[in-house]
Amino acid sequence: MQAVLHYYTQHLRARTGLKGPALEVLTKDLGDFAAFVQEHGWSSWEAVSIADFQNYFQTAQKQGVSLSALERRLAVLQQFCQFLLDQGLITANPLGELDLLAFAGPPPDQEPEAPAALEPSEEALEAFYQHLAAERGLAPLTLSSYAQDLQDFRAFLRALGVCAWGEVSQADVQDYLSTLEARGLSARSRARRLSALRQFFRFLEREESISTNPADLLDSPRLPQKLPNVLTEQEVEELLAAPEPNTPAGQRDAAMLEVLYATGLRVSELVGLTTRQVDLRRGVLRPLGKGRKERLLPLAHKAVQALELYLSQGRRELLKGRDSPHVFVNRQGGKLSRQGFWKILRGYAQKSGLRPLSPHTLRHSFATHLLARGANLRVLQLLLGHADLATTQIYTHLDTARLRLAHQKAHPRP
């Protein structure tokens, strides 16, 4: 078993560049588990079962290992098991069925500890979260994502013995990114983590809590070019025709689909629309986008018609005399959730014979079709609510026919 562990750590060192304290932490996690199963009589990785992993995590929890440390160990072991599977050393991954949430509570024989006072490092994180919420107006889901990323980094630093944010070095951040790659996180996930760290350390710099930003000079992981999925104009027509126009829910769904395709709204902006943000007389919406930035969006005529029908008939029947500030409500009269709309869209895609869709597919289709019919990138950027034009430029890769035509018209030697 030890020979396989040594080979695996050498493999990680070569593939990810993992070294120093970060490699030591990962090696220690694997060594602890190997020692645990060997004590229970196993001498090969093939013999290790899901029960052994469950016993290991239960024992670690009883010993007072924190949930964040348990999550780190699980990520390390998941990647190691995948390596064993790829090498043909095991026939199935025993971690596929493990639910770490079963170990999230306090051990049965211990009383929950009283909440401790915030440490200085925790106070800095709380101040950063308040800054993101109050000054940048980030949505709760985005704040939760930042918190998860930063807490994971904090747990990594604790394992290295780094206790203060001012002690964090560029090498520590680089080792953390290498550890994430060793855990199997994608380049996109690692780039997001690095972005969160950069912003946090910039905040600490402005607050004069640290003198330099250890994440500023690090390059982001190279992201693969991933073009968004889009529908053809005919497929969009089939999807928009799918809702039943004579039922309250059908009128609501038709209005949502028409509005989404007419404006390119994000799904959170769509379900968050209030009646004050809709002006049917002028045919415009005023949604609040990322950072609570408001923008003005024109509505297509068919979208206005669908909204008028829904607001005058279907919405009233769904509310059943109740009041709501939200435009789109569920069958109980409450605000329709993002997950609720996702299920609705998936049902209509299946009904129309289309592949499974996400709400962003209609947003991408809106952008691609506008670009194909002559809209320029700057207009598209304003409609989509992108802060950076570079984000909008991905749609130029989707309309090669238009680009070829423009090239033929403009080039002196076609």
GIFEN-V806440 format. One record per pair of residues at least 4 apart in sequence whose C-alpha atoms are under 6 Angstrom apart, sorted by the first residue. I is the first residue (numbers start at 0). J is the second residue. D is the distance in Angstrom with one decimal. If there is no record, write none. Layout:
((I J D) (I J D))
This chain:
((0 43 5.8) (11 15 5.6) (12 16 4.8) (12 17 4.8) (15 177 5.8) (17 22 5.7) (17 177 5.3) (18 22 4.8) (21 174 5.6) (22 26 6.0) (23 27 6.0) (26 30 6.0) (27 31 6.0) (36 41 5.8) (37 41 4.9) (45 89 5.0) (48 93 5.8) (49 93 5.1) (59 64 5.6) (60 64 5.1) (61 106 5.6) (73 77 6.0) (74 182 5.6) (75 182 5.5) (78 182 5.5) (83 88 5.1) (83 89 5.8) (84 88 5.9) (84 89 5.2) (117 121 5.7) (129 133 5.8) (130 134 5.4) (131 135 5.0) (131 137 5.9) (132 136 4.7) (132 137 5.2) (135 290 5.4) (136 290 4.6) (136 291 5.7) (137 290 5.3) (146 150 6.0) (148 192 6.0) (156 161 5.1) (157 161 5.5) (165 209 5.2) (168 213 5.4) (169 213 4.4) (179 184 5.6) (180 184 5.3) (186 220 5.6) (186 222 5.9) (190 219 5.5) (190 220 5.7) (197 214 5.3) (200 212 5.5) (203 208 5.1) (203 209 5.9) (204 208 5.9) (204 209 5.3) (228 360 5.9) (229 360 5.6) (229 363 5.8) (229 364 4.8) (230 234 5.8) (230 364 5.7) (238 351 5.9) (242 249 4.9) (242 253 5.6) (243 249 4.6) (244 249 5.3) (244 250 5.2) (247 313 3.8) (249 253 6.0) (250 309 5.2) (250 313 5.8) (251 309 5.6) (254 305 4.8) (254 306 5.2) (255 259 6.0) (257 261 5.9) (257 302 4.9) (258 262 6.0) (258 302 5.4) (259 263 5.3) (259 264 5.5) (260 361 5.8) (260 365 5.5) (261 298 5.9) (261 299 5.7) (263 362 4.3) (263 365 5.6) (264 268 6.0) (267 271 5.9) (272 325 5.8) (272 326 5.8) (273 324 5.3) (273 325 4.2) (273 326 5.2) (274 326 5.4) (276 284 5.6) (276 285 4.9) (277 284 4.8) (278 282 5.8) (278 283 5.4) (282 298 5.3) (283 296 5.4) (283 297 4.4) (283 298 5.4) (284 295 5.9) (284 296 5.2) (285 294 5.6) (285 295 4.9) (286 293 5.7) (287 291 5.1) (287 292 5.4) (287 293 4.5) (288 292 5.2) (306 310 5.9) (308 312 6.0) (309 313 4.7) (309 314 5.7) (310 314 5.2) (317 330 5.5) (317 332 5.7) (318 332 4.5) (327 335 6.0) (328 332 5.4) (328 333 5.2) (328 334 4.6) (328 335 4.8) (329 333 5.5) (329 335 5.0) (348 353 5.0) (349 353 5.8) (364 368 6.0) (369 374 5.5) (370 374 4.8) (376 380 6.0) (380 384 6.0) (380 385 5.3) (380 391 5.8) (406 410 5.7) (407 413 5.2))
